[in-house]
Amino acid sequence: MTMKKKFKSELLFFIKYLIIWISQNLSIPFWVIGHVHLTVNVYDDLTELLASIGMNIIVAVGFVLSYLDEKNARSN
Protein backbone atom coordinates (compact mmCIF):
# COMPACT_ATOMS: atom_id res chain seq x y z
CA MET A 1 0.00 0.00 0.00
CA THR A 2 1.40 3.36 -0.94
CA MET A 3 1.85 6.11 1.60
CA LYS A 4 -0.90 8.22 -0.02
CA LYS A 5 -3.43 5.37 0.08
CA LYS A 6 -2.52 4.55 3.67
CA PHE A 7 -2.98 8.19 4.68
CA LYS A 8 -6.35 8.35 2.92
CA SER A 9 -7.45 5.12 4.59
CA GLU A 10 -6.39 6.38 8.03
CA LEU A 11 -8.09 9.73 7.43
CA LEU A 12 -11.36 8.07 6.44
CA PHE A 13 -11.17 5.82 9.52
CA PHE A 14 -10.56 8.86 11.74
CA ILE A 15 -13.49 10.77 10.24
CA LYS A 16 -15.77 7.76 10.75
CA TYR A 17 -14.53 7.36 14.34
CA LEU A 18 -15.04 11.09 15.00
CA ILE A 19 -18.62 11.05 13.73
CA ILE A 20 -19.44 8.01 15.85
CA TRP A 21 -17.79 9.57 18.91
CA ILE A 22 -19.70 12.84 18.45
CA SER A 23 -23.00 11.01 18.01
CA GLN A 24 -22.48 8.87 21.10
CA ASN A 25 -21.21 11.59 23.40
CA LEU A 26 -23.04 14.70 22.29
CA SER A 27 -26.45 13.45 21.16
CA ILE A 28 -28.18 14.12 24.46
CA PRO A 29 -26.77 17.66 24.85
CA PHE A 30 -27.68 18.43 21.22
CA TRP A 31 -31.26 17.27 21.72
CA VAL A 32 -31.71 18.84 25.16
CA ILE A 33 -30.42 22.19 23.99
CA GLY A 34 -32.45 21.91 20.80
CA HIS A 35 -35.69 21.11 22.59
CA VAL A 36 -35.22 23.80 25.22
CA HIS A 37 -34.39 26.25 22.46
CA LEU A 38 -37.49 25.24 20.51
CA THR A 39 -39.73 25.94 23.49
CA VAL A 40 -38.13 29.32 24.17
CA ASN A 41 -37.46 30.69 20.69
CA VAL A 42 -38.91 30.57 17.24
CA TYR A 43 -36.43 29.68 14.53
CA ASP A 44 -36.29 33.05 12.80
CA ASP A 45 -32.60 32.81 12.06
CA LEU A 46 -31.58 30.49 9.23
CA THR A 47 -28.23 29.88 10.94
CA GLU A 48 -29.93 28.43 14.03
CA LEU A 49 -32.12 26.21 11.91
CA LEU A 50 -29.22 24.90 9.84
CA ALA A 51 -27.10 24.30 12.94
CA SER A 52 -29.90 22.30 14.55
CA ILE A 53 -30.46 20.23 11.41
CA GLY A 54 -26.71 19.70 11.02
CA MET A 55 -26.28 18.48 14.60
CA ASN A 56 -29.16 16.03 14.24
CA ILE A 57 -27.76 14.73 10.94
CA ILE A 58 -24.36 14.13 12.58
CA VAL A 59 -26.03 12.18 15.37
CA ALA A 60 -28.13 10.14 12.93
CA VAL A 61 -25.14 9.29 10.71
CA GLY A 62 -23.08 8.34 13.75
CA PHE A 63 -25.86 6.12 15.02
CA VAL A 64 -26.06 4.27 11.70
CA LEU A 65 -22.28 3.88 11.47
CA SER A 66 -22.09 2.61 15.04
CA TYR A 67 -24.92 0.17 14.38
CA LEU A 68 -23.22 -1.18 11.26
CA ASP A 69 -19.91 -1.59 13.11
CA GLU A 70 -21.63 -3.43 15.95
CA LYS A 71 -23.52 -5.65 13.51
CA ASN A 72 -20.30 -6.53 11.68
CA ALA A 73 -18.49 -7.23 14.96
CA ARG A 74 -21.21 -9.63 16.07
CA SER A 75 -21.24 -11.51 12.76
CA ASN A 76 -17.46 -12.10 12.90
VOBARO-224050 format. One record per atom (N, C-alpha, C, O): residue in one letter; x, y, z; chain; residue number from 0; atom name. Coordinates in Angstrom, 2 decimals. Layout:
// VOBARO-224050
{aa A px X py Y pz Z ch A i NUM at CA}
...
This chain:
// VOBARO-224050
{aa M px 0.84 py -1.17 pz 0.00 ch A i 0 at N}
{aa M px 0.00 py 0.00 pz 0.00 ch A i 0 at CA}
{aa M px 0.89 py 1.24 pz 0.00 ch A i 0 at C}
{aa M px 1.84 py 1.34 pz 0.78 ch A i 0 at O}
{aa T px 0.59 py 2.16 pz -0.87 ch A i 1 at N}
{aa T px 1.40 py 3.36 pz -0.94 ch A i 1 at CA}
{aa T px 1.09 py 4.27 pz 0.25 ch A i 1 at C}
{aa T px 0.06 py 4.13 pz 0.92 ch A i 1 at O}
{aa M px 2.00 py 5.19 pz 0.48 ch A i 2 at N}
{aa M px 1.85 py 6.11 pz 1.60 ch A i 2 at CA}
{aa M px 0.58 py 6.96 pz 1.45 ch A i 2 at C}
{aa M px -0.11 py 7.23 pz 2.44 ch A i 2 at O}
{aa K px 0.27 py 7.38 pz 0.23 ch A i 3 at N}
{aa K px -0.90 py 8.22 pz -0.02 ch A i 3 at CA}
{aa K px -2.19 py 7.44 pz 0.26 ch A i 3 at C}
{aa K px -3.11 py 7.98 pz 0.87 ch A i 3 at O}
{aa K px -2.25 py 6.18 pz -0.17 ch A i 4 at N}
{aa K px -3.43 py 5.37 pz 0.08 ch A i 4 at CA}
{aa K px -3.59 py 5.07 pz 1.56 ch A i 4 at C}
{aa K px -4.70 py 5.07 pz 2.09 ch A i 4 at O}
{aa K px -2.47 py 4.82 pz 2.23 ch A i 5 at N}
{aa K px -2.52 py 4.55 pz 3.67 ch A i 5 at CA}
{aa K px -3.03 py 5.78 pz 4.43 ch A i 5 at C}
{aa K px -3.84 py 5.66 pz 5.34 ch A i 5 at O}
{aa F px -2.53 py 6.95 pz 4.04 ch A i 6 at N}
{aa F px -2.98 py 8.19 pz 4.68 ch A i 6 at CA}
{aa F px -4.47 py 8.40 pz 4.46 ch A i 6 at C}
{aa F px -5.20 py 8.76 pz 5.38 ch A i 6 at O}
{aa K px -4.93 py 8.18 pz 3.24 ch A i 7 at N}
{aa K px -6.35 py 8.35 pz 2.92 ch A i 7 at CA}
{aa K px -7.20 py 7.37 pz 3.73 ch A i 7 at C}
{aa K px -8.26 py 7.73 pz 4.24 ch A i 7 at O}
{aa S px -6.73 py 6.13 pz 3.83 ch A i 8 at N}
{aa S px -7.45 py 5.12 pz 4.59 ch A i 8 at CA}
{aa S px -7.53 py 5.51 pz 6.07 ch A i 8 at C}
{aa S px -8.58 py 5.41 pz 6.69 ch A i 8 at O}
{aa E px -6.42 py 5.96 pz 6.62 ch A i 9 at N}
{aa E px -6.39 py 6.38 pz 8.03 ch A i 9 at CA}
{aa E px -7.27 py 7.60 pz 8.25 ch A i 9 at C}
{aa E px -7.94 py 7.70 pz 9.28 ch A i 9 at O}
{aa L px -7.27 py 8.54 pz 7.31 ch A i 10 at N}
{aa L px -8.09 py 9.73 pz 7.43 ch A i 10 at CA}
{aa L px -9.57 py 9.38 pz 7.41 ch A i 10 at C}
{aa L px -10.35 py 9.92 pz 8.20 ch A i 10 at O}
{aa L px -9.97 py 8.49 pz 6.50 ch A i 11 at N}
{aa L px -11.36 py 8.07 pz 6.44 ch A i 11 at CA}
{aa L px -11.78 py 7.34 pz 7.71 ch A i 11 at C}
{aa L px -12.89 py 7.53 pz 8.20 ch A i 11 at O}
{aa F px -10.88 py 6.51 pz 8.26 ch A i 12 at N}
{aa F px -11.17 py 5.82 pz 9.52 ch A i 12 at CA}
{aa F px -11.34 py 6.83 pz 10.65 ch A i 12 at C}
{aa F px -12.25 py 6.70 pz 11.47 ch A i 12 at O}
{aa F px -10.47 py 7.84 pz 10.69 ch A i 13 at N}
{aa F px -10.56 py 8.86 pz 11.74 ch A i 13 at CA}
{aa F px -11.86 py 9.64 pz 11.63 ch A i 13 at C}
{aa F px -12.50 py 9.90 pz 12.65 ch A i 13 at O}
{aa I px -12.25 py 10.02 pz 10.43 ch A i 14 at N}
{aa I px -13.49 py 10.77 pz 10.24 ch A i 14 at CA}
{aa I px -14.69 py 9.94 pz 10.70 ch A i 14 at C}
{aa I px -15.59 py 10.45 pz 11.37 ch A i 14 at O}
{aa K px -14.69 py 8.66 pz 10.32 ch A i 15 at N}
{aa K px -15.77 py 7.76 pz 10.75 ch A i 15 at CA}
{aa K px -15.79 py 7.65 pz 12.27 ch A i 15 at C}
{aa K px -16.85 py 7.74 pz 12.88 ch A i 15 at O}
{aa Y px -14.62 py 7.46 pz 12.89 ch A i 16 at N}
{aa Y px -14.53 py 7.36 pz 14.34 ch A i 16 at CA}
{aa Y px -15.02 py 8.65 pz 15.00 ch A i 16 at C}
{aa Y px -15.73 py 8.61 pz 16.01 ch A i 16 at O}
{aa L px -14.64 py 9.79 pz 14.44 ch A i 17 at N}
{aa L px -15.04 py 11.09 pz 15.00 ch A i 17 at CA}
{aa L px -16.55 py 11.27 pz 14.95 ch A i 17 at C}
{aa L px -17.14 py 11.73 pz 15.92 ch A i 17 at O}
{aa I px -17.16 py 10.92 pz 13.85 ch A i 18 at N}
{aa I px -18.62 py 11.05 pz 13.73 ch A i 18 at CA}
{aa I px -19.32 py 10.15 pz 14.73 ch A i 18 at C}
{aa I px -20.29 py 10.56 pz 15.37 ch A i 18 at O}
{aa I px -18.84 py 8.92 pz 14.87 ch A i 19 at N}
{aa I px -19.44 py 8.01 pz 15.85 ch A i 19 at CA}
{aa I px -19.25 py 8.54 pz 17.27 ch A i 19 at C}
{aa I px -20.18 py 8.49 pz 18.08 ch A i 19 at O}
{aa W px -18.06 py 9.04 pz 17.57 ch A i 20 at N}
{aa W px -17.79 py 9.57 pz 18.91 ch A i 20 at CA}
{aa W px -18.71 py 10.76 pz 19.21 ch A i 20 at C}
{aa W px -19.29 py 10.83 pz 20.29 ch A i 20 at O}
{aa I px -18.83 py 11.67 pz 18.26 ch A i 21 at N}
{aa I px -19.70 py 12.84 pz 18.45 ch A i 21 at CA}
{aa I px -21.14 py 12.39 pz 18.69 ch A i 21 at C}
{aa I px -21.81 py 12.88 pz 19.60 ch A i 21 at O}
{aa S px -21.60 py 11.44 pz 17.87 ch A i 22 at N}
{aa S px -23.00 py 11.01 pz 18.01 ch A i 22 at CA}
{aa S px -23.25 py 10.32 pz 19.34 ch A i 22 at C}
{aa S px -24.33 py 10.45 pz 19.90 ch A i 22 at O}
{aa Q px -22.28 py 9.58 pz 19.84 ch A i 23 at N}
{aa Q px -22.48 py 8.87 pz 21.10 ch A i 23 at CA}
{aa Q px -22.32 py 9.76 pz 22.32 ch A i 23 at C}
{aa Q px -22.96 py 9.53 pz 23.34 ch A i 23 at O}
{aa N px -21.49 py 10.76 pz 22.23 ch A i 24 at N}
{aa N px -21.21 py 11.59 pz 23.40 ch A i 24 at CA}
{aa N px -21.96 py 12.91 pz 23.44 ch A i 24 at C}
{aa N px -22.12 py 13.50 pz 24.51 ch A i 24 at O}
{aa L px -22.41 py 13.39 pz 22.31 ch A i 25 at N}
{aa L px -23.04 py 14.70 pz 22.29 ch A i 25 at CA}
{aa L px -24.50 py 14.68 pz 21.85 ch A i 25 at C}
{aa L px -25.12 py 15.73 pz 21.70 ch A i 25 at O}
{aa S px -25.06 py 13.50 pz 21.63 ch A i 26 at N}
{aa S px -26.45 py 13.45 pz 21.16 ch A i 26 at CA}
{aa S px -27.42 py 14.00 pz 22.19 ch A i 26 at C}
{aa S px -28.32 py 14.77 pz 21.84 ch A i 26 at O}
{aa I px -27.26 py 13.63 pz 23.43 ch A i 27 at N}
{aa I px -28.18 py 14.12 pz 24.46 ch A i 27 at CA}
{aa I px -28.07 py 15.64 pz 24.64 ch A i 27 at C}
{aa I px -29.09 py 16.32 pz 24.68 ch A i 27 at O}
{aa P px -26.83 py 16.19 pz 24.76 ch A i 28 at N}
{aa P px -26.77 py 17.66 pz 24.85 ch A i 28 at CA}
{aa P px -27.35 py 18.37 pz 23.62 ch A i 28 at C}
{aa P px -28.00 py 19.41 pz 23.76 ch A i 28 at O}
{aa F px -27.11 py 17.82 pz 22.43 ch A i 29 at N}
{aa F px -27.68 py 18.43 pz 21.22 ch A i 29 at CA}
{aa F px -29.20 py 18.46 pz 21.31 ch A i 29 at C}
{aa F px -29.81 py 19.49 pz 21.05 ch A i 29 at O}
{aa W px -29.80 py 17.34 pz 21.69 ch A i 30 at N}
{aa W px -31.26 py 17.27 pz 21.72 ch A i 30 at CA}
{aa W px -31.85 py 18.08 pz 22.87 ch A i 30 at C}
{aa W px -32.89 py 18.71 pz 22.71 ch A i 30 at O}
{aa V px -31.20 py 18.06 pz 24.02 ch A i 31 at N}
{aa V px -31.71 py 18.84 pz 25.16 ch A i 31 at CA}
{aa V px -31.66 py 20.32 pz 24.83 ch A i 31 at C}
{aa V px -32.65 py 21.04 pz 25.02 ch A i 31 at O}
{aa I px -30.53 py 20.78 pz 24.35 ch A i 32 at N}
{aa I px -30.42 py 22.19 pz 23.99 ch A i 32 at CA}
{aa I px -31.40 py 22.54 pz 22.88 ch A i 32 at C}
{aa I px -32.04 py 23.59 pz 22.92 ch A i 32 at O}
{aa G px -31.53 py 21.67 pz 21.90 ch A i 33 at N}
{aa G px -32.45 py 21.91 pz 20.80 ch A i 33 at CA}
{aa G px -33.89 py 22.00 pz 21.26 ch A i 33 at C}
{aa G px -34.63 py 22.88 pz 20.81 ch A i 33 at O}
{aa H px -34.31 py 21.09 pz 22.14 ch A i 34 at N}
{aa H px -35.69 py 21.11 pz 22.59 ch A i 34 at CA}
{aa H px -35.98 py 22.29 pz 23.50 ch A i 34 at C}
{aa H px -37.05 py 22.89 pz 23.42 ch A i 34 at O}
{aa V px -35.04 py 22.62 pz 24.37 ch A i 35 at N}
{aa V px -35.22 py 23.80 pz 25.22 ch A i 35 at CA}
{aa V px -35.28 py 25.05 pz 24.34 ch A i 35 at C}
{aa V px -36.10 py 25.94 pz 24.57 ch A i 35 at O}
{aa H px -34.42 py 25.10 pz 23.35 ch A i 36 at N}
{aa H px -34.39 py 26.25 pz 22.46 ch A i 36 at CA}
{aa H px -35.68 py 26.35 pz 21.67 ch A i 36 at C}
{aa H px -36.18 py 27.45 pz 21.44 ch A i 36 at O}
{aa L px -36.23 py 25.22 pz 21.25 ch A i 37 at N}
{aa L px -37.49 py 25.24 pz 20.51 ch A i 37 at CA}
{aa L px -38.64 py 25.77 pz 21.34 ch A i 37 at C}
{aa L px -39.53 py 26.45 pz 20.82 ch A i 37 at O}
{aa T px -38.63 py 25.48 pz 22.64 ch A i 38 at N}
{aa T px -39.73 py 25.94 pz 23.49 ch A i 38 at CA}
{aa T px -39.58 py 27.41 pz 23.85 ch A i 38 at C}
{aa T px -40.57 py 28.07 pz 24.19 ch A i 38 at O}
{aa V px -38.36 py 27.94 pz 23.78 ch A i 39 at N}
{aa V px -38.13 py 29.32 pz 24.17 ch A i 39 at CA}
{aa V px -38.15 py 30.26 pz 22.97 ch A i 39 at C}
{aa V px -38.68 py 31.37 pz 23.06 ch A i 39 at O}
{aa N px -37.59 py 29.83 pz 21.87 ch A i 40 at N}
{aa N px -37.46 py 30.69 pz 20.69 ch A i 40 at CA}
{aa N px -38.19 py 30.11 pz 19.48 ch A i 40 at C}
{aa N px -38.51 py 28.93 pz 19.43 ch A i 40 at O}
{aa V px -38.42 py 30.98 pz 18.55 ch A i 41 at N}
{aa V px -38.91 py 30.57 pz 17.24 ch A i 41 at CA}
{aa V px -37.72 py 30.67 pz 16.31 ch A i 41 at C}
{aa V px -36.94 py 31.62 pz 16.38 ch A i 41 at O}
{aa Y px -37.57 py 29.69 pz 15.43 ch A i 42 at N}
{aa Y px -36.43 py 29.68 pz 14.53 ch A i 42 at CA}
{aa Y px -36.60 py 30.75 pz 13.44 ch A i 42 at C}
{aa Y px -37.04 py 30.46 pz 12.33 ch A i 42 at O}
{aa D px -36.26 py 31.97 pz 13.78 ch A i 43 at N}
{aa D px -36.29 py 33.05 pz 12.80 ch A i 43 at CA}
{aa D px -34.98 py 33.13 pz 12.03 ch A i 43 at C}
{aa D px -34.95 py 33.58 pz 10.89 ch A i 43 at O}
{aa D px -33.92 py 32.69 pz 12.66 ch A i 44 at N}
{aa D px -32.60 py 32.81 pz 12.06 ch A i 44 at CA}
{aa D px -32.26 py 31.52 pz 11.32 ch A i 44 at C}
{aa D px -32.31 py 30.43 pz 11.90 ch A i 44 at O}
{aa L px -31.92 py 31.64 pz 10.06 ch A i 45 at N}
{aa L px -31.58 py 30.49 pz 9.23 ch A i 45 at CA}
{aa L px -30.36 py 29.75 pz 9.78 ch A i 45 at C}
{aa L px -30.26 py 28.53 pz 9.68 ch A i 45 at O}
{aa T px -29.43 py 30.50 pz 10.37 ch A i 46 at N}
{aa T px -28.23 py 29.88 pz 10.94 ch A i 46 at CA}
{aa T px -28.59 py 28.91 pz 12.06 ch A i 46 at C}
{aa T px -28.04 py 27.81 pz 12.13 ch A i 46 at O}
{aa E px -29.50 py 29.30 pz 12.94 ch A i 47 at N}
{aa E px -29.93 py 28.43 pz 14.03 ch A i 47 at CA}
{aa E px -30.61 py 27.18 pz 13.50 ch A i 47 at C}
{aa E px -30.38 py 26.08 pz 14.00 ch A i 47 at O}
{aa L px -31.42 py 27.34 pz 12.50 ch A i 48 at N}
{aa L px -32.12 py 26.21 pz 11.91 ch A i 48 at CA}
{aa L px -31.15 py 25.23 pz 11.26 ch A i 48 at C}
{aa L px -31.26 py 24.02 pz 11.45 ch A i 48 at O}
{aa L px -30.21 py 25.75 pz 10.49 ch A i 49 at N}
{aa L px -29.22 py 24.90 pz 9.84 ch A i 49 at CA}
{aa L px -28.30 py 24.22 pz 10.85 ch A i 49 at C}
{aa L px -27.93 py 23.06 pz 10.66 ch A i 49 at O}
{aa A px -27.93 py 24.91 pz 11.91 ch A i 50 at N}
{aa A px -27.10 py 24.30 pz 12.94 ch A i 50 at CA}
{aa A px -27.84 py 23.15 pz 13.62 ch A i 50 at C}
{aa A px -27.25 py 22.10 pz 13.88 ch A i 50 at O}
{aa S px -29.11 py 23.35 pz 13.92 ch A i 51 at N}
{aa S px -29.90 py 22.30 pz 14.55 ch A i 51 at CA}
{aa S px -30.04 py 21.09 pz 13.63 ch A i 51 at C}
{aa S px -29.88 py 19.95 pz 14.07 ch A i 51 at O}
{aa I px -30.34 py 21.33 pz 12.37 ch A i 52 at N}
{aa I px -30.46 py 20.23 pz 11.41 ch A i 52 at CA}
{aa I px -29.12 py 19.51 pz 11.26 ch A i 52 at C}
{aa I px -29.07 py 18.28 pz 11.22 ch A i 52 at O}
{aa G px -28.04 py 20.28 pz 11.17 ch A i 53 at N}
{aa G px -26.71 py 19.70 pz 11.02 ch A i 53 at CA}
{aa G px -26.33 py 18.81 pz 12.19 ch A i 53 at C}
{aa G px -25.78 py 17.72 pz 11.99 ch A i 53 at O}
{aa M px -26.60 py 19.27 pz 13.41 ch A i 54 at N}
{aa M px -26.28 py 18.48 pz 14.60 ch A i 54 at CA}
{aa M px -27.08 py 17.17 pz 14.62 ch A i 54 at C}
{aa M px -26.54 py 16.12 pz 14.96 ch A i 54 at O}
{aa N px -28.34 py 17.24 pz 14.26 ch A i 55 at N}
{aa N px -29.16 py 16.03 pz 14.24 ch A i 55 at CA}
{aa N px -28.73 py 15.07 pz 13.13 ch A i 55 at C}
{aa N px -28.81 py 13.86 pz 13.31 ch A i 55 at O}
{aa I px -28.27 py 15.60 pz 12.01 ch A i 56 at N}
{aa I px -27.76 py 14.73 pz 10.94 ch A i 56 at CA}
{aa I px -26.49 py 14.03 pz 11.39 ch A i 56 at C}
{aa I px -26.32 py 12.84 pz 11.13 ch A i 56 at O}
{aa I px -25.60 py 14.75 pz 12.07 ch A i 57 at N}
{aa I px -24.36 py 14.13 pz 12.58 ch A i 57 at CA}
{aa I px -24.70 py 13.00 pz 13.53 ch A i 57 at C}
{aa I px -24.09 py 11.92 pz 13.46 ch A i 57 at O}
{aa V px -25.64 py 13.21 pz 14.42 ch A i 58 at N}
{aa V px -26.03 py 12.18 pz 15.37 ch A i 58 at CA}
{aa V px -26.65 py 10.98 pz 14.65 ch A i 58 at C}
{aa V px -26.35 py 9.84 pz 14.99 ch A i 58 at O}
{aa A px -27.49 py 11.23 pz 13.67 ch A i 59 at N}
{aa A px -28.13 py 10.14 pz 12.93 ch A i 59 at CA}
{aa A px -27.10 py 9.32 pz 12.14 ch A i 59 at C}
{aa A px -27.15 py 8.09 pz 12.15 ch A i 59 at O}
{aa V px -26.18 py 9.99 pz 11.47 ch A i 60 at N}
{aa V px -25.14 py 9.29 pz 10.71 ch A i 60 at CA}
{aa V px -24.26 py 8.48 pz 11.66 ch A i 60 at C}
{aa V px -23.92 py 7.33 pz 11.36 ch A i 60 at O}
{aa G px -23.89 py 9.06 pz 12.77 ch A i 61 at N}
{aa G px -23.08 py 8.34 pz 13.75 ch A i 61 at CA}
{aa G px -23.79 py 7.13 pz 14.30 ch A i 61 at C}
{aa G px -23.17 py 6.09 pz 14.53 ch A i 61 at O}
{aa F px -25.08 py 7.26 pz 14.53 ch A i 62 at N}
{aa F px -25.86 py 6.12 pz 15.02 ch A i 62 at CA}
{aa F px -25.85 py 4.98 pz 14.01 ch A i 62 at C}
{aa F px -25.65 py 3.83 pz 14.38 ch A i 62 at O}
{aa V px -26.06 py 5.30 pz 12.74 ch A i 63 at N}
{aa V px -26.06 py 4.27 pz 11.70 ch A i 63 at CA}
{aa V px -24.68 py 3.63 pz 11.58 ch A i 63 at C}
{aa V px -24.58 py 2.40 pz 11.48 ch A i 63 at O}
{aa L px -23.63 py 4.43 pz 11.57 ch A i 64 at N}
{aa L px -22.28 py 3.88 pz 11.47 ch A i 64 at CA}
{aa L px -21.95 py 2.97 pz 12.67 ch A i 64 at C}
{aa L px -21.36 py 1.91 pz 12.50 ch A i 64 at O}
{aa S px -22.33 py 3.41 pz 13.85 ch A i 65 at N}
{aa S px -22.09 py 2.61 pz 15.04 ch A i 65 at CA}
{aa S px -22.87 py 1.30 pz 14.99 ch A i 65 at C}
{aa S px -22.36 py 0.24 pz 15.36 ch A i 65 at O}
{aa Y px -24.10 py 1.37 pz 14.53 ch A i 66 at N}
{aa Y px -24.92 py 0.17 pz 14.38 ch A i 66 at CA}
{aa Y px -24.29 py -0.81 pz 13.40 ch A i 66 at C}
{aa Y px -24.22 py -2.01 pz 13.68 ch A i 66 at O}
{aa L px -23.84 py -0.31 pz 12.27 ch A i 67 at N}
{aa L px -23.22 py -1.18 pz 11.26 ch A i 67 at CA}
{aa L px -21.93 py -1.81 pz 11.79 ch A i 67 at C}
{aa L px -21.66 py -2.98 pz 11.53 ch A i 67 at O}
{aa D px -21.13 py -1.04 pz 12.51 ch A i 68 at N}
{aa D px -19.91 py -1.59 pz 13.11 ch A i 68 at CA}
{aa D px -20.24 py -2.69 pz 14.12 ch A i 68 at C}
{aa D px -19.60 py -3.74 pz 14.13 ch A i 68 at O}
{aa E px -21.23 py -2.44 pz 14.95 ch A i 69 at N}
{aa E px -21.63 py -3.43 pz 15.95 ch A i 69 at CA}
{aa E px -22.18 py -4.69 pz 15.29 ch A i 69 at C}
{aa E px -21.89 py -5.81 pz 15.72 ch A i 69 at O}
{aa K px -22.97 py -4.51 pz 14.25 ch A i 70 at N}
{aa K px -23.52 py -5.65 pz 13.51 ch A i 70 at CA}
{aa K px -22.42 py -6.48 pz 12.88 ch A i 70 at C}
{aa K px -22.46 py -7.71 pz 12.94 ch A i 70 at O}
{aa N px -21.44 py -5.82 pz 12.28 ch A i 71 at N}
{aa N px -20.30 py -6.53 pz 11.68 ch A i 71 at CA}
{aa N px -19.46 py -7.24 pz 12.73 ch A i 71 at C}
{aa N px -18.97 py -8.35 pz 12.49 ch A i 71 at O}
{aa A px -19.29 py -6.62 pz 13.89 ch A i 72 at N}
{aa A px -18.49 py -7.23 pz 14.96 ch A i 72 at CA}
{aa A px -19.18 py -8.49 pz 15.49 ch A i 72 at C}
{aa A px -18.52 py -9.46 pz 15.84 ch A i 72 at O}
{aa R px -20.48 py -8.47 pz 15.56 ch A i 73 at N}
{aa R px -21.21 py -9.63 pz 16.07 ch A i 73 at CA}
{aa R px -21.23 py -10.78 pz 15.06 ch A i 73 at C}
{aa R px -21.27 py -11.95 pz 15.45 ch A i 73 at O}
{aa S px -21.21 py -10.45 pz 13.78 ch A i 74 at N}
{aa S px -21.24 py -11.51 pz 12.76 ch A i 74 at CA}
{aa S px -19.88 py -12.18 pz 12.58 ch A i 74 at C}
{aa S px -19.80 py -13.28 pz 12.03 ch A i 74 at O}
{aa N px -18.81 py -11.52 pz 13.04 ch A i 75 at N}
{aa N px -17.46 py -12.10 pz 12.90 ch A i 75 at CA}
{aa N px -17.10 py -12.97 pz 14.03 ch A i 75 at C}
{aa N px -16.00 py -13.52 pz 14.06 ch A i 75 at O}
